[in-house]
Amino acid sequence: MDIRQLKYFLAIAEEENITRAAEKLHIAQPPLSHQLKLLEYELGVKLIDRSTRKIQLTDTGEKLRYRAEQMLNLMETTVRELKDINEGVQGTLLIGTVPSSGATLLPERIHSFHEKYPGIDFQIWDGDTYRIMELLSSGTIEIGIIRTPFNSKIYESICLPKEPMVTASSNSYSYNKQGSLEIAELVDTPLVIDRRFEKVIVDAFEKERVKPKIICRGDDVRSILLWASTGIGVAIVPKAATGLIPNSNLNYRKINLTSVETQTAIIWMKNRYLSSAARHFLKTFKE
């Protein structure tokens, strides 16, 4: 089994069709099918289920796909490290971010950083905190921008100041007042929340001896805001998310309770090589 075979196998897995995979790889279909059969013969396992019209991976195939992605990511990371040592501050900086924080922190920071280091370009992955940590662990990204909490034994970090949570409501709700609001004002109000903050929100309500009326839980703050804009309920999101849905009918109000707060953290793996581009970029959060 070699790198070329792994790339062929991943193309088949991603396209779910050998013909499309062959086109993507710019090779003929028969040699690609032959390489797949050779790989299965060498490993002594079935990697795809041939009984269906659409290619489906077997359980063994799914495991190889996971490992193949890790191995190829490691190879690409190694190449970047060697080039980095030889060439200095240039290359590609790989960053993963939760949408609410990335939209606020990254655009101007990346613009000014690129002006200072024009030899660096960027690849950005969006996802929830758990997805970003998975991408860090696999070596797909070098820097993650997440919401606390996280395991400080695994990650180095820079924690930014805490920020309040806010409500986001459409014009169909009577929250269009100025200033902050109290938890008591949300009693019996249908709420749309990020499940990562569910415990914080429930605990805050219980301290007031009331129960929240949560009608919808999600993982993506943009989707949560869009649901709120339809009038289905009142969203509770980090303050940094207020600019994610421009020109919407949403009204925002701070929740007047310090226990309902969140925090953004910039994290990277402990005991793992960081490119010079990543090291320079991290300095922008310390300045």
Backbone as CSV, one residue per row, in Angstrom:
resi,resn,N_x,N_y,N_z,CA_x,CA_y,CA_z,C_x,C_y,C_z
1,MET,0.858,-1.193,0.000,0.000,0.000,0.000,0.890,1.238,0.000
2,ASP,0.629,2.142,-0.953,1.435,3.360,-1.028,0.528,4.591,-1.079
3,ILE,1.158,5.763,-1.082,0.411,7.018,-1.057,-0.487,7.153,-2.275
4,ARG,0.003,6.726,-3.429,-0.792,6.836,-4.661,-2.085,6.027,-4.538
5,GLN,-1.988,4.822,-4.011,-3.189,3.991,-3.836,-4.177,4.628,-2.861
6,LEU,-3.645,5.225,-1.803,-4.530,5.886,-0.831,-5.260,7.062,-1.476
7,LYS,-4.547,7.827,-2.315,-5.191,8.949,-3.005,-6.279,8.442,-3.952
8,TYR,-6.004,7.338,-4.643,-7.009,6.749,-5.536,-8.234,6.310,-4.728
9,PHE,-7.988,5.632,-3.618,-9.091,5.127,-2.804,-9.939,6.281,-2.256
10,LEU,-9.295,7.349,-1.788,-10.037,8.490,-1.249,-10.872,9.172,-2.335
11,ALA,-10.354,9.239,-3.542,-11.117,9.841,-4.642,-12.384,9.027,-4.916
12,ILE,-12.266,7.703,-4.896,-13.432,6.835,-5.098,-14.430,7.026,-3.966
13,ALA,-13.920,7.100,-2.728,-14.794,7.272,-1.568,-15.519,8.613,-1.611
14,GLU,-14.827,9.665,-2.033,-15.423,11.002,-2.067,-16.436,11.139,-3.197
15,GLU,-16.120,10.575,-4.362,-17.009,10.719,-5.523,-18.135,9.691,-5.516
16,GLU,-17.941,8.592,-4.783,-18.926,7.497,-4.713,-19.232,6.925,-6.094
17,ASN,-18.249,7.041,-6.981,-18.412,6.568,-8.349,-17.025,6.460,-8.978
18,ILE,-16.699,5.296,-9.543,-15.350,5.084,-10.069,-15.110,5.938,-11.312
19,THR,-16.141,6.104,-12.148,-15.972,6.911,-13.366,-15.646,8.361,-13.018
20,ARG,-16.422,8.935,-12.077,-16.151,10.325,-11.680,-14.804,10.442,-10.982
21,ALA,-14.438,9.427,-10.183,-13.136,9.454,-9.511,-11.999,9.427,-10.529
22,ALA,-12.170,8.616,-11.581,-11.142,8.544,-12.625,-10.998,9.889,-13.334
23,GLU,-12.150,10.551,-13.595,-12.097,11.875,-14.229,-11.392,12.883,-13.326
24,LYS,-11.681,12.818,-12.024,-11.051,13.735,-11.070,-9.540,13.529,-11.020
25,LEU,-9.111,12.264,-11.147,-7.692,11.928,-11.060,-6.982,12.024,-12.412
26,HIS,-7.782,12.259,-13.485,-7.243,12.358,-14.847,-6.567,11.059,-15.280
27,ILE,-7.233,9.936,-14.959,-6.760,8.631,-15.427,-7.955,7.876,-15.990
28,ALA,-7.678,6.785,-16.697,-8.754,5.974,-17.258,-9.412,5.140,-16.156
29,GLN,-10.666,4.743,-16.389,-11.395,3.983,-15.369,-10.827,2.582,-15.123
30,PRO,-10.477,1.808,-16.163,-9.979,0.437,-15.910,-8.750,0.378,-14.996
31,PRO,-7.735,1.235,-15.215,-6.592,1.191,-14.286,-6.972,1.534,-12.850
32,LEU,-7.941,2.447,-12.693,-8.361,2.815,-11.342,-9.066,1.642,-10.668
33,SER,-9.957,0.963,-11.397,-10.637,-0.217,-10.848,-9.617,-1.297,-10.495
34,HIS,-8.613,-1.439,-11.345,-7.571,-2.444,-11.100,-6.795,-2.120,-9.827
35,GLN,-6.470,-0.838,-9.622,-5.741,-0.431,-8.420,-6.560,-0.695,-7.155
36,LEU,-7.872,-0.474,-7.247,-8.735,-0.756,-6.099,-8.733,-2.241,-5.763
37,LYS,-8.824,-3.084,-6.786,-8.813,-4.535,-6.559,-7.470,-4.978,-5.983
38,LEU,-6.368,-4.386,-6.483,-5.041,-4.722,-5.951,-4.926,-4.349,-4.470
39,LEU,-5.483,-3.192,-4.118,-5.435,-2.747,-2.728,-6.225,-3.694,-1.837
40,GLU,-7.405,-4.093,-2.289,-8.211,-5.041,-1.515,-7.483,-6.383,-1.379
41,TYR,-6.853,-6.834,-2.468,-6.121,-8.112,-2.437,-4.943,-8.039,-1.475
42,GLU,-4.220,-6.931,-1.531,-3.051,-6.756,-0.658,-3.457,-6.747,0.811
43,LEU,-4.573,-6.059,1.119,-5.020,-5.957,2.507,-5.827,-7.166,2.958
44,GLY,-6.360,-7.913,1.992,-7.164,-9.081,2.327,-8.538,-8.738,2.863
45,VAL,-9.092,-7.608,2.425,-10.406,-7.165,2.902,-11.197,-6.566,1.747
46,LYS,-12.528,-6.465,1.935,-13.378,-5.762,0.988,-13.513,-4.317,1.449
47,LEU,-13.253,-3.379,0.555,-13.312,-1.965,0.911,-14.602,-1.298,0.452
48,ILE,-15.204,-1.820,-0.626,-16.462,-1.249,-1.099,-17.489,-2.348,-1.306
49,ASP,-18.745,-1.955,-1.170,-19.859,-2.877,-1.393,-20.275,-2.760,-2.853
50,ARG,-20.080,-3.811,-3.636,-20.354,-3.781,-5.073,-21.777,-4.239,-5.401
51,SER,-22.578,-4.504,-4.369,-23.938,-4.997,-4.618,-24.932,-3.866,-4.864
52,THR,-24.497,-2.642,-4.669,-25.384,-1.489,-4.868,-24.907,-0.665,-6.053
53,ARG,-25.831,0.084,-6.647,-25.494,0.906,-7.807,-24.539,2.036,-7.414
54,LYS,-24.826,2.638,-6.278,-23.976,3.707,-5.759,-22.917,3.114,-4.849
55,ILE,-21.664,3.450,-5.078,-20.579,2.882,-4.284,-20.740,3.234,-2.811
56,GLN,-20.695,2.238,-1.977,-20.734,2.432,-0.531,-19.544,1.728,0.099
57,LEU,-18.919,2.379,1.056,-17.783,1.768,1.732,-18.266,0.745,2.745
58,THR,-17.521,-0.338,2.863,-17.770,-1.278,3.953,-17.263,-0.658,5.257
59,ASP,-17.507,-1.320,6.375,-16.983,-0.814,7.649,-15.455,-0.724,7.594
60,THR,-14.841,-1.716,6.957,-13.382,-1.696,6.802,-12.957,-0.535,5.903
61,GLY,-13.745,-0.293,4.865,-13.446,0.821,3.975,-13.539,2.162,4.672
62,GLU,-14.543,2.306,5.546,-14.682,3.552,6.306,-13.474,3.764,7.213
63,LYS,-12.988,2.679,7.817,-11.814,2.788,8.686,-10.586,3.197,7.884
64,LEU,-10.421,2.602,6.692,-9.275,2.971,5.860,-9.397,4.417,5.403
65,ARG,-10.614,4.848,5.092,-10.806,6.238,4.674,-10.342,7.199,5.770
66,TYR,-10.729,6.909,7.007,-10.337,7.750,8.140,-8.817,7.788,8.285
67,ARG,-8.182,6.623,8.228,-6.726,6.552,8.376,-6.009,7.169,7.177
68,ALA,-6.553,6.969,5.993,-5.919,7.528,4.798,-5.919,9.056,4.848
69,GLU,-7.029,9.639,5.302,-7.083,11.091,5.443,-6.046,11.574,6.441
70,GLN,-5.888,10.838,7.545,-4.880,11.212,8.543,-3.473,11.145,7.951
71,MET,-3.179,10.053,7.220,-1.838,9.868,6.663,-1.506,10.930,5.615
72,LEU,-2.479,11.249,4.770,-2.227,12.261,3.743,-2.086,13.645,4.367
73,ASN,-2.891,13.907,5.397,-2.749,15.193,6.100,-1.379,15.302,6.756
74,LEU,-0.920,14.190,7.341,0.392,14.187,7.978,1.496,14.406,6.950
75,MET,1.354,13.781,5.801,2.356,13.961,4.751,2.399,15.422,4.289
76,GLU,1.204,16.026,4.068,1.153,17.418,3.642,1.716,18.349,4.706
77,THR,1.418,18.034,5.989,1.956,18.844,7.085,3.473,18.763,7.126
78,THR,4.011,17.557,6.901,5.461,17.365,6.910,6.124,18.171,5.799
79,VAL,5.512,18.146,4.624,6.054,18.921,3.502,6.044,20.408,3.829
80,ARG,4.937,20.881,4.431,4.858,22.303,4.802,5.932,22.664,5.819
81,GLU,6.166,21.768,6.788,7.167,22.037,7.817,8.555,22.158,7.210
82,LEU,8.894,21.241,6.299,10.223,21.259,5.696,10.418,22.509,4.828
83,LYS,9.377,22.864,4.066,9.459,24.082,3.252,9.552,25.310,4.140
84,ASP,8.829,25.267,5.250,8.817,26.397,6.180,10.215,26.645,6.744
85,ILE,10.876,25.571,7.126,12.227,25.685,7.676,13.186,26.248,6.632
86,ASN,12.998,25.821,5.384,13.926,26.207,4.330,13.644,27.600,3.774
87,GLU,12.353,28.010,3.751,11.991,29.211,3.020,11.573,30.388,3.897
88,GLY,11.265,30.145,5.165,10.874,31.260,6.020,9.372,31.457,6.071
89,VAL,8.942,32.698,6.317,7.530,32.983,6.555,6.769,33.065,5.243
90,GLN,6.294,31.921,4.788,5.448,31.859,3.619,4.713,30.531,3.638
91,GLY,3.828,30.331,2.675,3.061,29.099,2.647,1.592,29.351,2.946
92,THR,0.925,28.322,3.436,-0.508,28.384,3.710,-0.764,28.204,5.193
93,LEU,-1.544,29.101,5.766,-1.923,29.018,7.177,-3.311,28.410,7.262
94,LEU,-3.436,27.329,8.020,-4.669,26.553,8.108,-5.363,26.839,9.435
95,ILE,-6.560,27.416,9.357,-7.277,27.866,10.546,-8.693,27.293,10.543
96,GLY,-9.143,26.829,11.706,-10.531,26.416,11.875,-11.212,27.341,12.863
97,THR,-12.476,27.651,12.627,-13.143,28.613,13.505,-14.629,28.338,13.639
98,VAL,-15.159,28.637,14.812,-16.609,28.662,14.967,-17.104,29.938,14.295
99,PRO,-18.244,29.903,13.616,-18.686,31.062,12.823,-18.812,32.355,13.618
100,SER,-19.365,32.275,14.828,-19.621,33.505,15.583,-18.334,34.260,15.896
101,SER,-17.260,33.542,16.184,-15.986,34.190,16.512,-15.181,34.542,15.267
102,GLY,-15.170,33.633,14.306,-14.376,33.862,13.106,-14.816,35.077,12.327
103,ALA,-16.126,35.280,12.237,-16.641,36.421,11.476,-16.220,37.746,12.098
104,THR,-16.017,37.740,13.416,-15.624,38.959,14.114,-14.114,39.154,14.131
105,LEU,-13.389,38.073,14.379,-11.949,38.168,14.631,-11.076,38.112,13.384
106,LEU,-11.513,37.392,12.360,-10.583,37.059,11.293,-10.456,38.061,10.142
107,PRO,-11.535,38.629,9.603,-11.371,39.414,8.366,-10.311,40.506,8.423
108,GLU,-10.399,41.425,9.353,-9.415,42.516,9.433,-8.042,41.996,9.836
109,ARG,-8.038,40.987,10.719,-6.759,40.425,11.186,-6.017,39.767,10.026
110,ILE,-6.741,39.008,9.219,-6.114,38.346,8.073,-5.640,39.384,7.057
111,HIS,-6.441,40.417,6.843,-6.064,41.455,5.879,-4.748,42.132,6.281
112,SER,-4.647,42.554,7.531,-3.432,43.241,7.985,-2.249,42.279,8.042
113,PHE,-2.500,41.026,8.407,-1.422,40.039,8.477,-0.875,39.753,7.078
114,HIS,-1.780,39.646,6.092,-1.340,39.362,4.725,-0.547,40.525,4.146
115,GLU,-0.881,41.737,4.541,-0.098,42.886,4.080,1.324,42.832,4.633
116,LYS,1.457,42.349,5.859,2.773,42.258,6.492,3.548,41.054,5.972
117,TYR,2.827,39.953,5.704,3.464,38.721,5.226,2.775,38.283,3.928
118,PRO,3.072,38.918,2.819,2.380,38.622,1.555,2.640,37.218,1.020
119,GLY,3.641,36.543,1.543,3.920,35.182,1.090,3.021,34.134,1.711
120,ILE,2.106,34.556,2.594,1.219,33.609,3.275,-0.198,33.756,2.735
121,ASP,-0.799,32.615,2.381,-2.227,32.611,2.080,-2.945,31.761,3.126
122,PHE,-4.253,31.680,3.034,-5.048,31.094,4.121,-6.047,30.072,3.601
123,GLN,-6.279,29.072,4.425,-7.415,28.170,4.235,-8.196,28.173,5.548
124,ILE,-9.517,28.375,5.453,-10.358,28.499,6.636,-11.404,27.392,6.636
125,TRP,-11.540,26.715,7.775,-12.594,25.716,7.981,-13.588,26.262,9.006
126,ASP,-14.866,26.169,8.700,-15.915,26.531,9.648,-16.490,25.272,10.279
127,GLY,-16.884,25.366,11.531,-17.525,24.232,12.195,-17.785,24.573,13.647
128,ASP,-18.479,23.672,14.336,-18.663,23.910,15.760,-17.373,23.583,16.508
129,THR,-17.361,23.836,17.800,-16.136,23.656,18.595,-15.600,22.230,18.506
130,TYR,-16.485,21.238,18.561,-16.038,19.845,18.524,-15.387,19.509,17.183
131,ARG,-15.956,20.022,16.108,-15.388,19.790,14.776,-14.014,20.436,14.655
132,ILE,-13.864,21.639,15.180,-12.568,22.324,15.111,-11.508,21.544,15.884
133,MET,-11.876,20.999,17.041,-10.908,20.215,17.816,-10.528,18.930,17.090
134,GLU,-11.469,18.327,16.375,-11.156,17.138,15.570,-10.157,17.483,14.465
135,LEU,-10.363,18.622,13.814,-9.462,19.045,12.741,-8.055,19.328,13.274
136,LEU,-7.981,19.871,14.482,-6.673,20.092,15.106,-5.985,18.765,15.404
137,SER,-6.724,17.840,15.973,-6.144,16.549,16.350,-5.622,15.790,15.139
138,SER,-6.338,15.895,14.001,-5.933,15.167,12.800,-4.807,15.870,12.043
139,GLY,-4.480,17.116,12.431,-3.429,17.852,11.744,-3.909,18.578,10.504
140,THR,-5.229,18.623,10.284,-5.771,19.320,9.120,-5.578,20.822,9.257
141,ILE,-5.677,21.344,10.482,-5.456,22.763,10.748,-4.398,22.914,11.824
142,GLU,-3.850,24.117,11.936,-2.846,24.402,12.966,-3.428,25.203,14.121
143,ILE,-4.380,26.078,13.814,-4.948,26.972,14.819,-6.457,26.831,14.811
144,GLY,-7.043,26.752,16.003,-8.487,26.691,16.123,-9.018,27.863,16.932
145,ILE,-10.142,28.402,16.497,-10.824,29.460,17.240,-12.154,28.883,17.698
146,ILE,-12.298,28.671,19.010,-13.433,27.925,19.537,-14.093,28.680,20.688
147,ARG,-15.124,28.086,21.233,-15.764,28.561,22.449,-15.350,27.655,23.603
148,THR,-15.080,28.264,24.755,-14.750,27.474,25.938,-16.000,26.707,26.380
149,PRO,-15.808,25.597,27.139,-14.553,25.075,27.692,-13.839,24.132,26.720
150,PHE,-12.590,23.779,27.051,-11.808,22.822,26.286,-10.806,22.178,27.232
151,ASN,-10.144,21.134,26.783,-9.203,20.388,27.616,-7.824,21.050,27.571
152,SER,-7.461,21.737,28.631,-6.188,22.469,28.662,-4.979,21.541,28.728
153,LYS,-5.190,20.254,28.970,-4.078,19.303,28.970,-3.638,18.954,27.549
154,ILE,-4.533,19.180,26.599,-4.257,18.826,25.201,-3.840,20.047,24.386
155,TYR,-4.396,21.204,24.723,-4.208,22.387,23.887,-3.498,23.522,24.621
156,GLU,-2.629,24.219,23.897,-2.160,25.529,24.319,-3.253,26.525,23.944
157,SER,-3.295,27.660,24.607,-4.418,28.555,24.321,-4.124,30.015,24.631
158,ILE,-4.896,30.869,23.999,-5.005,32.289,24.335,-6.497,32.549,24.513
159,CYS,-6.908,32.915,25.709,-8.325,33.159,25.978,-8.627,34.645,25.873
160,LEU,-9.623,34.980,25.115,-10.039,36.372,24.945,-11.021,36.760,26.051
161,PRO,-11.268,38.047,26.242,-12.189,38.465,27.306,-13.577,37.852,27.143
162,LYS,-14.245,37.626,28.269,-15.590,37.063,28.228,-16.553,38.050,27.579
163,GLU,-17.577,37.507,26.976,-18.593,38.348,26.359,-19.973,37.852,26.775
164,PRO,-20.955,38.747,26.813,-22.297,38.342,27.242,-23.028,37.573,26.154
165,MET,-24.058,36.861,26.565,-24.992,36.270,25.624,-26.108,37.279,25.388
166,VAL,-26.689,37.228,24.206,-27.771,38.147,23.873,-28.958,37.369,23.317
167,THR,-30.122,37.989,23.389,-31.279,37.422,22.717,-31.386,38.028,21.330
168,ALA,-31.883,37.227,20.397,-32.147,37.692,19.037,-33.592,37.342,18.727
169,SER,-34.405,38.342,18.458,-35.826,38.097,18.232,-36.328,38.864,17.025
170,SER,-37.314,38.311,16.362,-37.923,38.984,15.214,-38.953,39.988,15.699
171,ASN,-39.508,40.713,14.776,-40.489,41.744,15.125,-41.786,41.171,15.696
172,SER,-41.946,39.829,15.572,-43.167,39.220,16.093,-43.136,39.058,17.605
173,TYR,-41.982,39.356,18.233,-41.864,39.263,19.681,-41.704,40.659,20.280
174,SER,-42.149,40.795,21.491,-42.147,42.117,22.139,-40.859,42.352,22.915
175,TYR,-39.722,42.174,22.240,-38.435,42.410,22.899,-37.682,43.548,22.220
176,ASN,-38.401,44.403,21.541,-37.754,45.452,20.766,-37.434,46.689,21.597
177,LYS,-37.084,46.478,22.843,-36.747,47.586,23.732,-35.237,47.801,23.730
178,GLN,-34.816,48.912,24.271,-33.395,49.196,24.405,-32.894,48.634,25.732
179,GLY,-31.595,48.398,25.803,-30.989,47.959,27.059,-31.079,46.458,27.267
180,SER,-30.585,46.034,28.416,-30.528,44.608,28.719,-31.869,44.113,29.240
181,LEU,-31.985,42.788,29.318,-33.212,42.207,29.846,-32.883,41.201,30.930
182,GLU,-33.850,40.882,31.737,-33.693,39.928,32.825,-34.181,38.552,32.373
183,ILE,-33.641,37.515,33.030,-34.070,36.153,32.732,-35.582,36.009,32.890
184,ALA,-36.133,36.674,33.889,-37.567,36.559,34.163,-38.419,36.965,32.960
185,GLU,-37.886,37.859,32.112,-38.641,38.301,30.946,-38.762,37.204,29.886
186,LEU,-37.949,36.152,30.017,-37.954,35.075,29.024,-38.782,33.870,29.443
187,VAL,-39.398,33.935,30.613,-40.230,32.828,31.075,-41.371,32.602,30.085
188,ASP,-41.593,31.337,29.736,-42.645,30.922,28.804,-42.394,31.368,27.366
189,THR,-41.202,31.903,27.105,-40.853,32.285,25.735,-40.164,31.118,25.036
190,PRO,-40.611,30.718,23.850,-39.922,29.643,23.121,-38.505,30.077,22.745
191,LEU,-37.537,29.249,23.094,-36.128,29.607,22.900,-35.467,28.698,21.866
192,VAL,-34.558,29.287,21.105,-33.726,28.550,20.152,-32.283,28.740,20.604
193,ILE,-31.593,27.633,20.895,-30.269,27.760,21.503,-29.235,26.864,20.824
194,ASP,-27.985,27.191,21.054,-26.861,26.336,20.692,-26.719,25.307,21.811
195,ARG,-26.749,24.031,21.452,-26.731,22.995,22.499,-25.458,23.048,23.342
196,ARG,-24.393,23.669,22.809,-23.166,23.787,23.603,-23.378,24.675,24.823
197,PHE,-24.318,25.629,24.724,-24.573,26.541,25.836,-25.797,26.146,26.658
198,GLU,-26.343,24.977,26.375,-27.599,24.594,27.030,-27.469,24.558,28.546
199,LYS,-26.404,23.959,29.066,-26.254,23.845,30.518,-26.172,25.227,31.169
200,VAL,-25.399,26.134,30.570,-25.267,27.489,31.110,-26.627,28.174,31.166
201,ILE,-27.395,28.018,30.102,-28.704,28.674,30.028,-29.686,28.061,31.020
202,VAL,-29.728,26.738,31.063,-30.641,26.060,31.998,-30.289,26.403,33.432
203,ASP,-28.994,26.403,33.762,-28.572,26.744,35.129,-28.993,28.156,35.501
204,ALA,-28.877,29.089,34.547,-29.264,30.479,34.823,-30.751,30.583,35.119
205,PHE,-31.563,29.847,34.383,-33.003,29.850,34.634,-33.323,29.216,35.979
206,GLU,-32.644,28.113,36.290,-32.933,27.411,37.539,-32.575,28.257,38.757
207,LYS,-31.558,29.104,38.621,-31.221,30.005,39.726,-32.351,30.991,39.995
208,GLU,-33.118,31.266,38.950,-34.274,32.152,39.095,-35.544,31.353,39.428
209,ARG,-35.343,30.022,39.633,-36.440,29.107,39.978,-37.520,29.043,38.907
210,VAL,-37.075,29.082,37.664,-37.972,28.898,36.530,-37.306,27.942,35.533
211,LYS,-38.100,27.420,34.620,-37.568,26.512,33.615,-37.625,27.179,32.242
212,PRO,-36.567,27.014,31.440,-36.599,27.583,30.094,-37.490,26.745,29.175
213,LYS,-38.114,27.379,28.235,-38.959,26.693,27.268,-38.176,26.569,25.965
214,ILE,-37.306,25.564,25.910,-36.437,25.371,24.743,-37.186,24.549,23.697
215,ILE,-37.376,25.130,22.522,-38.106,24.413,21.474,-37.191,23.908,20.363
216,CYS,-35.967,24.421,20.320,-35.067,23.991,19.249,-33.620,24.155,19.695
217,ARG,-32.818,23.135,19.406,-31.381,23.158,19.705,-30.621,22.944,18.403
218,GLY,-29.514,23.633,18.246,-28.708,23.473,17.040,-27.227,23.589,17.341
219,ASP,-26.404,23.446,16.293,-24.952,23.525,16.438,-24.355,24.717,15.705
220,ASP,-25.115,25.306,14.776,-24.582,26.381,13.945,-25.298,27.682,14.275
221,VAL,-24.544,28.689,14.681,-25.156,29.941,15.149,-25.890,30.669,14.032
222,ARG,-25.413,30.543,12.791,-26.115,31.200,11.688,-27.514,30.602,11.511
223,SER,-27.589,29.277,11.567,-28.896,28.623,11.442,-29.813,29.024,12.584
224,ILE,-29.262,29.114,13.788,-30.059,29.506,14.948,-30.634,30.899,14.759
225,LEU,-29.829,31.819,14.228,-30.305,33.178,13.977,-31.356,33.210,12.867
226,LEU,-31.171,32.396,11.855,-32.154,32.340,10.774,-33.486,31.803,11.282
227,TRP,-33.423,30.793,12.168,-34.667,30.276,12.755,-35.362,31.376,13.550
228,ALA,-34.586,32.131,14.313,-35.173,33.215,15.107,-35.814,34.267,14.203
229,SER,-35.198,34.519,13.051,-35.729,35.543,12.151,-37.079,35.158,11.567
230,THR,-37.408,33.862,11.568,-38.719,33.422,11.068,-39.813,33.621,12.107
231,GLY,-39.404,33.895,13.374,-40.377,34.072,14.432,-40.696,32.803,15.192
232,ILE,-39.971,31.713,14.900,-40.238,30.449,15.584,-39.934,30.535,17.077
233,GLY,-38.996,31.397,17.447,-38.626,31.556,18.845,-37.569,32.638,18.992
234,VAL,-37.145,32.847,20.217,-36.101,33.826,20.525,-34.779,33.082,20.675
235,ALA,-33.777,33.486,19.925,-32.469,32.830,19.991,-31.637,33.428,21.116
236,ILE,-30.791,32.587,21.714,-29.789,33.049,22.674,-28.429,32.699,22.097
237,VAL,-27.634,33.732,21.806,-26.360,33.543,21.106,-25.292,34.438,21.725
238,PRO,-24.006,34.173,21.454,-22.952,35.084,21.913,-23.096,36.450,21.251
239,LYS,-22.677,37.486,21.933,-22.789,38.842,21.407,-22.073,38.982,20.068
240,ALA,-20.961,38.265,19.889,-20.186,38.367,18.646,-20.978,37.916,17.425
241,ALA,-22.075,37.192,17.643,-22.862,36.674,16.524,-23.827,37.699,15.947
242,THR,-23.923,38.883,16.568,-24.956,39.837,16.161,-24.792,40.356,14.735
243,GLY,-23.611,40.258,14.167,-23.437,40.756,12.806,-23.438,39.683,11.741
244,LEU,-23.751,38.447,12.117,-23.644,37.341,11.166,-24.743,37.335,10.109
245,ILE,-25.919,37.842,10.454,-27.034,37.861,9.502,-27.376,39.330,9.209
246,PRO,-26.684,39.927,8.256,-26.927,41.355,7.970,-28.304,41.577,7.357
247,ASN,-28.816,42.782,7.547,-30.093,43.197,6.959,-31.251,42.276,7.343
248,SER,-31.188,41.725,8.554,-32.278,40.862,9.018,-33.246,41.679,9.868
249,ASN,-34.340,41.048,10.249,-35.329,41.728,11.088,-35.097,41.450,12.567
250,LEU,-33.891,41.040,12.907,-33.605,40.636,14.281,-33.273,41.823,15.171
251,ASN,-33.752,41.766,16.376,-33.432,42.745,17.410,-32.643,42.035,18.505
252,TYR,-31.582,42.678,18.972,-30.685,42.056,19.944,-30.738,42.785,21.285
253,ARG,-30.742,41.989,22.374,-30.676,42.579,23.712,-29.777,41.714,24.600
254,LYS,-28.927,42.359,25.348,-28.031,41.667,26.271,-28.832,41.077,27.426
255,ILE,-28.436,39.851,27.846,-29.047,39.236,29.022,-28.291,39.718,30.250
256,ASN,-28.993,40.326,31.153,-28.376,40.970,32.309,-28.067,39.947,33.401
257,LEU,-27.098,39.076,33.119,-26.713,38.056,34.090,-25.302,37.597,33.754
258,THR,-24.373,37.766,34.691,-22.972,37.435,34.406,-22.749,35.943,34.219
259,SER,-23.639,35.112,34.773,-23.466,33.668,34.612,-23.788,33.213,33.191
260,VAL,-24.497,34.059,32.437,-24.798,33.732,31.043,-23.798,34.471,30.154
261,GLU,-22.577,33.970,30.154,-21.493,34.546,29.366,-20.772,33.439,28.620
262,THR,-20.028,33.820,27.631,-19.226,32.858,26.888,-17.850,33.466,26.639
263,GLN,-16.938,32.648,26.128,-15.563,33.110,25.926,-14.967,32.425,24.712
264,THR,-14.236,33.187,23.939,-13.539,32.650,22.776,-12.105,32.303,23.161
265,ALA,-11.622,31.180,22.654,-10.238,30.772,22.901,-9.561,30.443,21.576
266,ILE,-8.320,30.849,21.449,-7.474,30.486,20.312,-6.628,29.306,20.788
267,ILE,-6.753,28.162,20.147,-6.064,26.967,20.639,-5.198,26.330,19.554
268,TRP,-4.183,25.604,20.012,-3.344,24.797,19.131,-2.820,23.630,19.949
269,MET,-2.372,22.591,19.267,-1.984,21.355,19.948,-0.687,21.535,20.729
270,LYS,-0.663,20.960,21.928,0.575,20.927,22.699,1.546,19.927,22.071
271,ASN,2.832,20.224,22.197,3.891,19.309,21.767,3.791,18.937,20.286
272,ARG,3.351,19.895,19.474,3.308,19.670,18.030,3.936,20.872,17.330
273,TYR,4.644,20.600,16.257,5.320,21.671,15.514,4.309,22.683,14.990
274,LEU,4.631,23.959,15.160,3.843,25.048,14.589,4.667,25.747,13.527
275,SER,4.083,25.976,12.364,4.804,26.681,11.305,5.111,28.100,11.761
276,SER,6.093,28.706,11.120,6.421,30.079,11.475,5.242,31.009,11.159
277,ALA,4.465,30.677,10.111,3.274,31.474,9.796,2.288,31.432,10.955
278,ALA,2.077,30.249,11.513,1.144,30.106,12.635,1.665,30.835,13.871
279,ARG,2.964,30.735,14.119,3.536,31.402,15.294,3.395,32.918,15.182
280,HIS,3.636,33.455,13.983,3.488,34.895,13.794,2.021,35.317,13.911
281,PHE,1.121,34.477,13.412,-0.303,34.827,13.472,-0.806,34.823,14.913
282,LEU,-0.321,33.897,15.720,-0.739,33.853,17.128,-0.327,35.112,17.873
283,LYS,0.769,35.705,17.439,1.214,36.942,18.105,0.197,38.072,17.968
284,THR,-0.622,38.015,16.905,-1.601,39.088,16.713,-2.676,39.065,17.799
285,PHE,-2.862,37.921,18.454,-3.847,37.835,19.543,-3.245,38.240,20.882
286,LYS,-1.925,38.397,20.918,-1.261,38.765,22.160,-0.921,40.254,22.207
287,GLU,-0.973,40.883,21.051,-0.573,42.297,20.972,-1.645,43.222,21.533
